Amino acid sequence: MPNAPGRRAWSRRQWMQWATGAGAAAVAMWRVPALAEGATPPPVPKELTPDAAIELLSKGNQRFVEGKTFAPNRNMARLKEVAPKQTPFAAFLGCADSRVPTEIVFDQGFGDVFVTRIAGNVADPAIIGSLEFGCLVLGAKVLYVLGHSSCGAVAATLKGDAVPGQISTLYQHIRLAAKASQGNLDTAIRENVKHQAGVLAEASPVLAVLLKEGRLKVAGGVYDLMSGKVTQVSV
């Protein structure tokens, strides 16, 4: 510090030199995080293929895990841009768990992804209808089923204990995956992703047509609550 006890007073010139250096250092420190996050990502192509859409999601999650997110399309300008019309490139069936925010996990922003969330990421009629809208009307290229580690709904189905209210209505959608897991929670979570993806592909004539025409692809993955990484599941 200048003018510390026992030292002679600094000249005006010395003060100016110190202030200039300190100010430059402060600016440099302020800029580092912004530079570390990277420049604005290129816009999503209008004619995006399903495979390219899956690749965009994969790269977004990789950035999230590595702490190098673009955090794109998360400002008022983007909000106003998509207000008249939305054209998400991906649709999601995810769990309602508060620890799995889809847009953040895949480093996306306003209008990029169409997200439905329900405990256990199960494909009930209301969810299927919503995803039909996201894919047929809004034009999503990939339909992604996202499970996550330590899923409470899957764990409850494995135990099969009595629960209050209508929570047990979820069990019927997860029971097949639970049986295939032989009691292992991690296996049951993966099997549930596969099962729900199969339901979406087979139970909806709307989605079936999009898949047959190559306009849509179904994908799946499991999000790890500790690492943030999404591991793809073959569906």
Salt bridges, closest charged atoms under 4 A:
ASP51 OD1 - LYS217 NZ 2.52
GLU81 OE2 - ARG78 NH1 3.33
ASP97 OD2 - ARG99 NH2 2.70
ASP97 OD2 - HIS148 NE2 3.69
ASP107 OD2 - ARG63 NE 2.76
ASP107 OD1 - ARG74 NH2 3.66
ASP112 OD1 - ARG78 NH2 2.97
GLU191 OE2 - LYS194 NZ 3.69
GLU213 OE1 - ARG215 NH1 2.73
